[in-house]
Amino acid sequence: MSRSAHRNQSAALLHKTVDPYLPSEHTAALLLHLRQRFATRSPGRVAEIGTGSGVLLTMLMRAGAVSGFGVDVEPSGVDRTASLLHSEGLSLRAEVAQGSMWAPCRGRSFDLVVANLPHFPATSVADDMRPPSWSSGGADGRRWLDEFLTGLRDHLLPGGSAVITHNAFVDLDRSHALARAQDLVLEVLHTTSALIPAAKVACISPSVLARFDGHGIYRIGPHAFGDFHIVELRRPGHA
Ligand SMILES: C[S@@+](CC[C@H](N)C(=O)[O-])C[C@H]1O[C@@H](n2cnc3c(N)ncnc32)[C@H](O)[C@@H]1O
């Protein structure tokens, strides 16, 4: 390989490792579920809260969504999603808005809402690569999850559903209770696990560790793995 080709490859690798919106294992697991679920049918009118790179919304548009609406609190996340949709020729049916959670969705309802929310149980997360808003969900991880669940029903059409990632060490019982209070049916569709880097483990709130170490957080020697679910929340009724 020539020196300049080698330099370009190194620059590409460097760019990749510092991409603040690089999709994660959570993204990949949710993406796989959505790819399988909408392999042969349209997801209808869709929204994503917290789009980041835009891969989830873009996949749903590829799957024939009637319309797409993405929200991210970070202007750079909005730009990333908008430019991915544009590069895939999908911008005509999709819109991306900057704002927090449901605020940009006022007056809109959807057949499907997807979200891989920041819900890591730490007030701040040691991660040089990501913006602070990427994963921190406050001490118990529920800062944005609770807001998502309490606002969801108002934005789901009858028969509509949300599909989200849900860390197993972020009180699933409370999510069940919030869903019930909204007359939504919560179902865990799939559970998998991802490595939690040591620097991130050190940020987890002590109360969460006391409750979930060994129950959603699994350790072997110096390594820790965090289980997470793909969760569906259904609004009863006919689409
Ligand atoms: C864990 S990342 C997921 C990104 C992308 N959906 C994925 O799966 O790769 C969370 C995303 O939510 C965004 N976010 C954080 N707080 C938010 C809020 N209050 N409202 C909307 N988006 C938010 C972040 O900027 C980030 O893009």
The ligand as an SDF file (V2000), in Angstrom:
LIG
                    3D

 27 29  0  0  0  0  0  0  0  0999 V2000
  -28.2230    6.4880   22.9060 C   0  0  0  0  0  0  0  0  0  0  0  0
  -28.2280    7.7140   21.6490 S   0  0  0  0  0  0  0  0  0  0  0  0
  -29.1020    6.8520   20.3310 C   0  0  0  0  0  0  0  0  0  0  0  0
  -28.8740    7.4410   18.9700 C   0  0  0  0  0  0  0  0  0  0  0  0
  -29.4540    6.6110   17.8080 C   0  0  0  0  0  0  0  0  0  0  0  0
  -30.8900    6.5410   17.8800 N   0  0  0  0  0  0  0  0  0  0  0  0
  -28.8820    5.2190   17.8410 C   0  0  0  0  0  0  0  0  0  0  0  0
  -29.6080    4.2880   18.2320 O   0  0  0  0  0  0  0  0  0  0  0  0
  -27.7050    5.0520   17.4960 O   0  0  0  0  0  0  0  0  0  0  0  0
  -29.4220    8.8590   22.2610 C   0  0  0  0  0  0  0  0  0  0  0  0
  -29.7610    9.9870   21.3230 C   0  0  0  0  0  0  0  0  0  0  0  0
  -30.7600   10.7920   21.9600 O   0  0  0  0  0  0  0  0  0  0  0  0
  -30.4470   12.1680   21.8500 C   0  0  0  0  0  0  0  0  0  0  0  0
  -31.0630   12.8360   23.0020 N   0  0  0  0  0  0  0  0  0  0  0  0
  -30.5770   12.9620   24.2640 C   0  0  0  0  0  0  0  0  0  0  0  0
  -31.4390   13.6230   25.0470 N   0  0  0  0  0  0  0  0  0  0  0  0
  -32.5170   13.9160   24.2690 C   0  0  0  0  0  0  0  0  0  0  0  0
  -33.7420   14.6000   24.5030 C   0  0  0  0  0  0  0  0  0  0  0  0
  -34.0380   15.1170   25.7040 N   0  0  0  0  0  0  0  0  0  0  0  0
  -34.6150   14.7230   23.4820 N   0  0  0  0  0  0  0  0  0  0  0  0
  -34.3180   14.2150   22.2420 C   0  0  0  0  0  0  0  0  0  0  0  0
  -33.1620   13.5810   21.9610 N   0  0  0  0  0  0  0  0  0  0  0  0
  -32.2760   13.4100   22.9600 C   0  0  0  0  0  0  0  0  0  0  0  0
  -28.9290   12.2170   21.8020 C   0  0  0  0  0  0  0  0  0  0  0  0
  -28.4630   13.3910   21.1920 O   0  0  0  0  0  0  0  0  0  0  0  0
  -28.6130   10.9410   21.0050 C   0  0  0  0  0  0  0  0  0  0  0  0
  -28.5850   11.1970   19.6370 O   0  0  0  0  0  0  0  0  0  0  0  0
  1  2  1  0
  2  3  1  0
  2 10  1  0
  3  4  1  0
  4  5  1  0
  5  6  1  0
  5  7  1  0
  7  8  2  0
  7  9  1  0
 10 11  1  0
 11 12  1  0
 11 26  1  0
 12 13  1  0
 13 14  1  0
 13 24  1  0
 14 15  1  0
 14 23  1  0
 15 16  2  0
 16 17  1  0
 17 18  1  0
 17 23  2  0
 18 19  1  0
 18 20  2  0
 20 21  1  0
 21 22  2  0
 22 23  1  0
 24 25  1  0
 24 26  1  0
 26 27  1  0
M  CHG  2   2   1   9  -1
M  END
$$$$
